[in-house]
Amino acid sequence: MLQKRFRFVAALAVLLLCGFLATSLISFFVARRSISHRIASESLPLTSDNVYSEIQRDLLRSVLVSSMMAHDTFVHEWIDEGEQDPQRMVRFLNEVRSKHHTISAFFVSERTRRYYHADGVLKTVSRSDPIDGWYFRVRKMSAPYEINVDTDTADHSRLDIFVNYRVTEAGGKFLGAIGVGLAVDTVRSLIESYQRRFGRQIYFVDRAGKVTLYGSSFTGPLDIRDRPGLAPHAAKLLGSEESSFSYRDADGHHAYLNARLVPQFDWYLVVAQREDPAEAVISRTLLVNILISLLITALVLVLSHWLIRGYQGRLEAMATTDKLTGAANRHIFELLFDKAVKTARRRDEPLSLLSLDVDHFKRINDRFGHVFGDVALKTVVDIVRRQTRESDVLCRWGGDEFLLLMPNATASEAAVRAEAIREAVRGHDIRVGQDSTRTSVSMSVAEFRPGEGLDALLRRMDASLYQAKRAGRDQVSGQGAPPAPPDA
């Protein structure tokens, strides 16, 4: 029975834990998947759009300045006059640079191939010089302008972003290229401001996978193929105009990335973010849910164990105890007798049995009623218990007949105990309300014989009990019994 109870509690624990864990884990993964989807498909692309728009806005200023320069009447008149007095153009370019806070301002004439700069006439461009390749590219293109990143002609150690604008006359004849340059450091400062505003890492990658522009927080290799976790996705990033994916970074954190091509630079704008703070929140929530589940499971198990033990105790009492008197019932007594016989045989100890029958019990029921009779039986049981040892087992065998199993007791010792019980019952008044009476008991004593069964032992006891009743009741008969009292 105890084993079954533990099996039930264990099964209940497994079911509760599985249920709680399944619910918590499903909620956790659904929430995390939802957050990942939101970041990958909404948050990062939106940030990328915002950054792209702001880059375009910042570059548009330079484009507008270059457009103004390309259509300025001074420039066209100065070209038509044969580019006389180069210092006039130099002063014009210097004013543009100062007024619009650019790193440089320039003009290259198609007629003379001279490179005019805000600092003076720097050189004459030539097809044979690779550095001048940009000019001949602009000369052939149909678009009014281009934006490219190149070394500064005035300072070859510096990398700038240039707006190269075509200067044409009314008929479309190409007159030269004019424009302004922005320092890459200026763009870096823009990246820093974007990162502070949007709370994400932002950098640019060229077609070869090299990281070209980045903020101060950027660390690690400058080639995306060498960056842990990102290398397997490099081909996807560089092979499409826009892509989104997630990966594990060098620290093992879950990271999200969105990349889009910026045509003006021919670079990829990359917006990256480590796991969202909301993911940490749901991870903590999962842990809290699991702890709460364990606590609830423990409480349910304790409560279940307590209830089951209580109900089981009641069922066992109902199955093994006489409801009226509280003595053992007939079914459990047979089991206890078999156990006592085995113990006696193993320990080589005597085992005795005492049979007790309430005298004239039917008269008591007929005279005072069954309620009084019930009280009489309970009173007799209480008296017997006060006269017996803790190891003795009292059983209601049926009606007004009781058996007392006495381990490690000889027939003589059992007879002495029986005589004490008889005397105690005889001298006790039984009262219910105004009614009272006294009763007596007839008793039989027998000692267990090796190889003897309970039925054979009871037959011997019934015979001696019958003799006690025939001899006048209120006496002890059987093995070791004392002589009948004189008044019997």
C-alpha positions as CSV (number, residue, x, y, z in Angstrom):
1,M,0.0,0.0,0.0
2,L,2.8,2.4,0.9
3,Q,4.6,1.6,-2.3
4,K,1.4,2.3,-4.4
5,R,1.1,5.6,-2.6
6,F,4.6,6.7,-3.4
7,R,4.0,5.6,-7.0
8,F,0.9,7.8,-7.2
9,V,2.8,10.8,-5.7
10,A,5.7,10.2,-8.1
11,A,3.3,10.0,-11.1
12,L,1.5,13.2,-10.0
13,A,4.9,15.0,-9.6
14,V,5.9,14.0,-13.1
15,L,2.6,15.1,-14.6
16,L,2.7,18.4,-12.8
17,L,6.3,19.2,-13.7
18,C,5.8,18.1,-17.3
19,G,2.7,20.3,-17.6
20,F,4.3,23.3,-15.9
21,L,7.5,23.0,-17.9
22,A,5.8,22.4,-21.2
23,T,3.6,25.5,-20.6
24,S,6.5,27.7,-19.5
25,L,8.9,26.5,-22.3
26,I,6.2,26.9,-25.0
27,S,5.5,30.4,-23.8
28,F,9.2,31.2,-23.7
29,F,10.0,30.0,-27.2
30,V,6.9,31.6,-28.7
31,A,7.8,34.9,-27.0
32,R,11.4,34.7,-28.1
33,R,10.5,33.8,-31.6
34,S,8.1,36.7,-31.7
35,I,10.8,39.1,-30.5
36,S,13.3,37.7,-33.0
37,H,10.8,38.1,-35.8
38,R,10.1,41.7,-34.7
39,I,13.7,42.6,-34.6
40,A,14.7,40.9,-37.8
41,S,11.7,42.0,-39.9
42,E,10.6,45.3,-38.3
43,S,13.0,46.9,-35.8
44,L,16.4,46.6,-37.6
45,P,15.0,47.3,-41.2
46,L,13.3,50.4,-39.8
47,T,16.6,51.5,-38.1
48,S,18.4,50.8,-41.4
49,D,15.8,52.9,-43.3
50,N,16.2,55.8,-40.8
51,V,20.0,55.7,-41.0
52,Y,19.9,55.5,-44.8
53,S,17.5,58.4,-45.0
54,E,19.7,60.5,-42.7
55,I,22.8,59.6,-44.7
56,Q,21.0,60.7,-47.8
57,R,19.9,63.9,-46.1
58,D,23.5,64.7,-45.0
59,L,24.9,63.9,-48.4
60,L,22.1,65.8,-50.1
61,R,23.5,69.0,-48.7
62,S,26.8,68.3,-50.4
63,V,24.9,67.3,-53.6
64,L,23.0,70.6,-53.5
65,V,26.1,72.6,-52.9
66,S,27.8,70.8,-55.9
67,S,24.8,71.4,-58.1
68,M,24.8,75.1,-57.2
69,M,28.5,75.3,-58.1
70,A,27.9,73.4,-61.4
71,H,25.2,75.9,-62.4
72,D,26.8,79.1,-61.0
73,T,27.1,81.8,-63.7
74,F,30.5,82.8,-62.5
75,V,31.9,79.3,-63.3
76,H,30.4,79.3,-66.8
77,E,31.6,82.8,-67.5
78,W,35.0,82.1,-66.2
79,I,35.3,79.0,-68.5
80,D,34.0,81.0,-71.5
81,E,36.6,83.7,-70.9
82,G,39.3,81.0,-71.3
83,E,40.0,80.3,-67.6
84,Q,41.9,83.6,-67.2
85,D,43.1,84.5,-63.7
86,P,43.0,81.0,-62.0
87,Q,43.0,82.7,-58.6
88,R,39.5,83.8,-59.2
89,M,38.4,80.2,-59.3
90,V,40.6,79.3,-56.3
91,R,38.9,82.1,-54.3
92,F,35.5,80.9,-55.4
93,L,36.3,77.4,-54.3
94,N,37.7,78.6,-51.0
95,E,34.5,80.6,-50.3
96,V,32.4,77.5,-50.9
97,R,34.5,75.4,-48.6
98,S,34.4,78.0,-45.8
99,K,30.7,78.8,-46.2
100,H,29.5,75.1,-46.3
101,H,32.1,73.6,-44.0
102,T,33.4,71.0,-46.4
103,I,36.8,69.5,-46.3
104,S,37.5,70.5,-49.9
105,A,36.1,72.1,-53.0
106,F,37.4,71.5,-56.5
107,F,37.0,72.0,-60.2
108,V,38.6,70.1,-63.1
109,S,38.5,71.8,-66.5
110,E,37.8,69.7,-69.6
111,R,39.6,72.3,-71.8
112,T,42.9,72.5,-69.8
113,R,42.6,69.3,-67.5
114,R,43.7,71.5,-64.7
115,Y,42.7,70.5,-61.1
116,Y,41.6,73.7,-59.3
117,H,41.3,73.4,-55.5
118,A,40.4,75.7,-52.7
119,D,44.1,75.7,-51.9
120,G,45.3,76.4,-55.5
121,V,45.9,74.7,-58.8
122,L,47.1,71.2,-57.7
123,K,47.8,69.4,-60.9
124,T,46.8,68.5,-64.4
125,V,44.8,65.3,-64.6
126,S,45.9,62.5,-67.0
127,R,44.6,59.2,-68.2
128,S,47.9,57.6,-67.3
129,D,47.5,58.5,-63.6
130,P,45.3,55.9,-61.8
131,I,44.4,58.5,-59.2
132,D,42.7,60.5,-61.9
133,G,40.5,57.7,-63.1
134,W,37.5,59.2,-61.3
135,Y,37.5,62.2,-63.7
136,F,37.4,60.2,-66.9
137,R,34.6,58.1,-65.4
138,V,32.6,61.2,-64.6
139,R,33.3,62.5,-68.1
140,K,31.6,59.5,-69.7
141,M,28.7,59.0,-67.3
142,S,25.1,60.1,-68.2
143,A,24.0,60.9,-64.6
144,P,24.5,64.5,-63.4
145,Y,26.7,63.5,-60.5
146,E,28.2,60.6,-58.5
147,I,29.3,60.1,-54.9
148,N,32.4,58.1,-54.3
149,V,35.0,57.5,-51.6
150,D,38.6,58.2,-52.7
151,T,41.9,59.6,-51.5
152,D,42.1,63.4,-51.3
153,T,44.2,64.9,-54.2
154,A,45.3,67.6,-51.9
155,D,46.3,65.1,-49.1
156,H,47.0,61.5,-50.3
157,S,46.9,60.2,-46.7
158,R,43.3,61.2,-46.2
159,L,40.2,59.4,-47.4
160,D,37.3,61.6,-48.3
161,I,33.8,61.3,-49.6
162,F,33.4,63.3,-52.9
163,V,30.4,64.6,-54.8
164,N,31.6,64.8,-58.4
165,Y,29.1,66.9,-60.4
166,R,29.2,67.3,-64.2
167,V,29.4,70.9,-65.5
168,T,27.8,71.2,-68.9
169,E,26.7,74.1,-71.2
170,A,23.2,74.5,-72.5
171,G,23.7,72.3,-75.4
172,G,25.1,69.5,-73.2
173,K,28.7,69.9,-74.0
174,F,30.9,68.7,-71.1
175,L,32.9,71.5,-69.5
176,G,34.4,69.7,-66.5
177,A,33.7,68.2,-63.1
178,I,33.1,70.3,-60.0
179,G,32.1,69.4,-56.4
180,V,33.0,69.2,-52.7
181,G,34.5,66.6,-50.4
182,L,33.5,65.5,-46.9
183,A,36.0,64.0,-44.5
184,V,35.4,60.4,-43.6
185,D,35.8,61.4,-40.0
186,T,32.7,63.5,-40.5
187,V,30.8,60.4,-41.5
188,R,32.3,58.5,-38.6
189,S,30.9,61.2,-36.2
190,L,27.5,60.7,-38.0
191,I,27.8,57.0,-37.3
192,E,28.5,57.7,-33.6
193,S,25.4,59.9,-33.4
194,Y,23.3,57.3,-35.2
195,Q,24.5,54.6,-32.7
196,R,23.6,56.8,-29.7
197,R,20.2,57.6,-31.1
198,F,19.2,54.2,-32.3
199,G,21.1,52.0,-29.7
200,R,22.5,49.7,-32.3
201,Q,25.9,49.1,-33.9
202,I,26.3,50.7,-37.3
203,Y,29.1,50.3,-39.8
204,F,29.8,50.1,-43.6
205,V,31.2,47.2,-45.6
206,D,32.5,47.4,-49.1
207,R,31.9,44.9,-51.9
208,A,35.0,42.9,-50.9
209,G,33.7,42.4,-47.3
210,K,36.0,44.9,-45.7
211,V,34.7,47.1,-42.9
212,T,35.3,50.7,-44.2
213,L,33.6,53.0,-41.8
214,Y,32.7,52.3,-38.2
215,G,32.2,53.9,-34.8
216,S,34.5,53.8,-31.7
217,S,32.7,50.9,-30.2
218,F,33.5,48.6,-33.1
219,T,36.1,45.9,-32.3
220,G,37.5,42.8,-33.9
221,P,38.6,41.9,-37.4
222,L,37.8,44.4,-40.3
223,D,36.9,41.6,-42.7
224,I,33.4,40.2,-42.1
225,R,34.7,36.8,-43.2
226,D,37.0,36.8,-40.2
227,R,34.4,37.8,-37.7
228,P,33.1,34.9,-35.5
229,G,29.6,33.9,-36.2
230,L,29.3,36.3,-39.2
231,A,31.7,34.5,-41.6
232,P,29.1,31.9,-42.6
233,H,26.7,34.7,-43.7
234,A,29.2,36.8,-45.6
235,A,28.3,35.4,-49.0
236,K,24.6,36.1,-48.3
237,L,25.3,39.6,-47.1
238,L,27.6,40.5,-50.1
239,G,25.4,38.7,-52.7
240,S,22.2,40.7,-52.3
241,E,21.2,44.3,-52.0
242,E,19.4,43.7,-48.7
243,S,19.5,40.8,-46.2
244,S,18.6,40.1,-42.6
245,F,19.7,37.2,-40.4
246,S,20.7,36.3,-36.8
247,Y,23.9,34.6,-35.5
248,R,26.0,34.0,-32.4
249,D,28.8,36.6,-31.9
250,A,32.3,36.0,-30.5
251,D,30.9,36.2,-26.9
252,G,28.2,33.6,-27.6
253,H,25.4,36.2,-27.6
254,H,22.5,36.0,-29.9
255,A,22.9,38.9,-32.5
256,Y,20.7,40.2,-35.3
257,L,21.9,42.0,-38.5
258,N,20.4,43.9,-41.3
259,A,22.4,45.0,-44.4
260,R,21.4,47.1,-47.4
261,L,23.4,48.4,-50.3
262,V,24.0,52.2,-50.4
263,P,24.3,52.8,-54.2
264,Q,26.0,56.2,-53.8
265,F,28.9,54.6,-51.9
266,D,28.6,51.1,-53.4
267,W,28.9,50.0,-49.8
268,Y,26.7,48.0,-47.5
269,L,25.1,49.8,-44.5
270,V,25.1,47.3,-41.7
271,V,22.9,47.6,-38.6
272,A,23.5,45.0,-35.9
273,Q,22.1,44.4,-32.5
274,R,22.8,42.0,-29.7
275,E,19.9,40.1,-28.1
276,D,17.0,42.4,-27.2
277,P,16.6,43.4,-23.5
278,A,13.2,41.9,-23.8
279,E,14.9,38.5,-24.4
280,A,16.7,38.8,-21.0
281,V,13.3,39.7,-19.4
282,I,11.6,36.6,-20.8
283,S,14.6,34.5,-19.8
284,R,14.2,35.7,-16.3
285,T,10.5,35.2,-16.5
286,L,11.0,31.6,-17.6
287,L,13.3,31.0,-14.6
288,V,10.7,32.6,-12.3
289,N,7.9,30.5,-13.8
290,I,10.0,27.3,-13.4
291,L,10.7,28.2,-9.7
292,I,7.0,28.9,-9.1
293,S,6.1,25.7,-10.9
294,L,8.5,23.7,-8.6
295,L,7.0,25.5,-5.5
296,I,3.4,24.8,-6.6
297,T,4.4,21.2,-7.4
298,A,6.0,20.7,-4.0
299,L,2.9,22.2,-2.3
300,V,0.5,20.0,-4.3
301,L,2.6,16.9,-3.6
302,V,2.7,17.7,0.1
303,L,-1.0,18.3,0.2
304,S,-1.7,15.2,-1.8
305,H,0.5,13.1,0.4
306,W,-1.2,14.5,3.5
307,L,-4.7,13.9,2.1
308,I,-3.9,10.5,0.7
309,R,-2.3,9.4,4.0
310,G,-5.3,10.7,5.9
311,Y,-7.8,8.9,3.7
312,Q,-5.7,5.8,3.6
313,G,-5.4,5.8,7.3
314,R,-9.2,6.1,7.6
315,L,-9.7,3.3,5.0
316,E,-7.2,1.1,6.8
317,A,-8.9,1.8,10.1
318,M,-12.3,0.9,8.5
319,A,-10.8,-2.2,7.1
320,T,-9.0,-3.4,10.2
321,T,-10.9,-1.9,13.1
322,D,-14.2,-2.5,14.7
323,K,-16.2,0.7,14.3
324,L,-18.0,0.4,17.6
325,T,-15.3,-0.6,20.0
326,G,-12.1,0.3,18.2
327,A,-10.7,-3.2,18.7
328,A,-9.2,-5.1,15.7
329,N,-11.7,-6.8,13.4
330,R,-11.8,-10.4,12.5
331,H,-10.0,-10.0,9.1
332,I,-6.9,-8.3,10.4
333,F,-6.8,-10.5,13.5
334,E,-6.2,-13.6,11.3
335,L,-3.2,-11.8,9.6
336,L,-1.9,-10.7,13.0
337,F,-2.2,-14.2,14.4
338,D,-0.2,-15.7,11.5
339,K,2.5,-13.0,12.0
340,A,2.6,-13.7,15.8
341,V,2.9,-17.5,15.2
342,K,5.9,-16.9,12.9
343,T,7.5,-14.6,15.4
344,A,7.0,-17.0,18.2
345,R,8.4,-19.9,16.2
346,R,11.5,-17.8,15.2
347,R,12.2,-16.6,18.7
348,D,11.1,-19.8,20.4
349,E,8.6,-18.0,22.6
350,P,5.2,-19.0,23.9
351,L,2.0,-17.6,22.4
352,S,-1.4,-17.6,24.2
353,L,-4.9,-16.7,23.2
354,L,-7.6,-15.5,25.5
355,S,-11.3,-15.7,24.5
356,L,-13.9,-13.4,26.3
357,D,-17.7,-13.5,26.1
358,V,-19.9,-11.0,27.8
359,D,-22.4,-12.8,30.1
360,H,-26.1,-12.4,29.4
361,F,-25.5,-9.6,26.8
362,K,-28.8,-10.3,25.1
363,R,-30.6,-9.6,28.4
364,I,-28.8,-6.2,28.6
365,N,-30.0,-5.3,25.1
366,D,-33.5,-6.5,25.8
367,R,-33.8,-4.6,29.1
368,F,-31.9,-1.3,28.4
369,G,-31.8,-1.2,24.6
370,H,-29.1,-1.5,22.0
371,V,-27.6,1.9,22.8
372,F,-26.9,0.7,26.3
373,G,-25.6,-2.6,24.9
374,D,-23.2,-0.7,22.7
375,V,-21.9,1.3,25.7
376,A,-21.5,-2.0,27.7
377,L,-19.3,-3.5,24.9
378,K,-17.2,-0.3,24.7
379,T,-16.8,-0.3,28.5
380,V,-15.7,-3.9,28.6
381,V,-13.1,-3.1,25.8
382,D,-11.8,-0.2,27.8
383,I,-11.4,-2.3,30.9
384,V,-9.6,-5.0,28.9
385,R,-7.1,-2.5,27.4
386,R,-6.3,-1.2,30.8
387,Q,-5.4,-4.7,31.9
388,T,-3.3,-5.7,29.0
389,R,0.2,-5.0,27.6
390,E,1.0,-2.8,24.6
391,S,2.1,-5.9,22.6
392,D,-1.3,-7.7,23.2
393,V,-3.9,-7.5,20.4
394,L,-7.6,-7.2,21.2
395,C,-10.1,-8.3,18.6
396,R,-13.9,-8.3,18.4
397,W,-14.5,-11.7,17.0
398,G,-18.2,-11.3,16.6
399,G,-21.2,-9.9,18.6
400,D,-20.2,-9.9,22.3
401,E,-17.2,-12.3,21.8
402,F,-13.6,-11.0,21.9
403,L,-10.2,-12.5,21.5
404,L,-7.0,-11.3,23.1
405,L,-3.7,-12.4,21.5
406,M,-0.8,-12.4,23.9
407,P,2.7,-12.9,22.4
408,N,5.4,-14.2,24.7
409,A,3.0,-15.4,27.3
410,T,2.3,-18.9,28.7
411,A,-1.1,-20.2,29.4
412,S,-0.6,-19.6,33.1
413,E,0.5,-16.0,32.6
414,A,-2.5,-15.5,30.2
415,A,-4.8,-17.0,32.9
416,V,-3.6,-14.6,35.5
417,R,-4.3,-11.7,33.1
418,A,-7.7,-13.1,32.3
419,E,-8.6,-13.3,36.0
420,A,-7.6,-9.7,36.5
421,I,-9.8,-8.7,33.6
422,R,-12.7,-10.7,35.0
423,E,-12.4,-9.1,38.4
424,A,-12.2,-5.6,36.8
425,V,-15.3,-6.1,34.7
426,R,-17.3,-7.6,37.5
427,G,-16.6,-4.6,39.7
428,H,-17.5,-1.9,37.2
429,D,-20.8,-0.1,36.9
430,I,-22.1,0.6,33.4
431,R,-24.2,3.8,33.3
432,V,-26.2,5.4,30.5
433,G,-28.3,8.3,31.8
434,Q,-30.4,7.0,34.7
435,D,-29.9,3.4,33.8
436,S,-27.0,1.4,35.3
437,T,-26.1,-2.3,35.7
438,R,-23.1,-4.6,36.2
439,T,-22.1,-7.4,34.0
440,S,-19.5,-10.2,34.0
441,V,-17.4,-12.1,31.4
442,S,-16.7,-15.7,30.9
443,M,-13.2,-16.4,29.6
444,S,-11.1,-19.2,28.1
445,V,-7.3,-19.5,27.9
446,A,-5.2,-21.6,25.6
447,E,-1.6,-21.7,24.6
448,F,-0.6,-22.2,21.0
449,R,0.8,-25.6,20.1
450,P,3.4,-26.0,17.3
451,G,1.7,-27.0,14.0
452,E,-1.7,-25.9,15.3
453,G,-3.9,-23.6,13.1
454,L,-6.2,-20.8,14.4
455,D,-9.3,-22.9,13.7
456,A,-8.0,-25.8,15.8
457,L,-7.0,-23.4,18.6
458,L,-10.4,-21.7,18.6
459,R,-12.2,-25.1,18.8
460,R,-10.2,-25.9,22.0
461,M,-11.1,-22.5,23.4
462,D,-14.7,-22.8,22.5
463,A,-15.0,-26.1,24.3
464,S,-13.5,-24.7,27.5
465,L,-15.5,-21.5,27.2
466,Y,-18.7,-23.6,26.9
467,Q,-17.6,-25.3,30.2
468,A,-17.2,-21.9,31.9
469,K,-20.7,-20.9,30.8
470,R,-22.1,-24.2,32.0
471,A,-20.3,-23.8,35.3
472,G,-22.2,-20.6,36.0
473,R,-20.3,-17.9,33.9
474,D,-18.1,-15.2,35.4
475,Q,-15.1,-17.4,35.4
476,V,-11.9,-18.4,33.5
477,S,-11.4,-21.9,32.1
478,G,-8.9,-23.7,30.0
479,Q,-5.1,-24.2,30.3
480,G,-3.6,-22.6,33.4
481,A,-7.0,-21.4,34.6
482,P,-7.4,-21.1,38.4
483,P,-10.2,-23.0,40.2
484,A,-13.7,-21.6,39.7
485,P,-14.7,-19.0,42.3
486,P,-16.7,-20.3,45.3
487,D,-19.8,-18.4,44.3
488,A,-19.8,-19.6,40.7
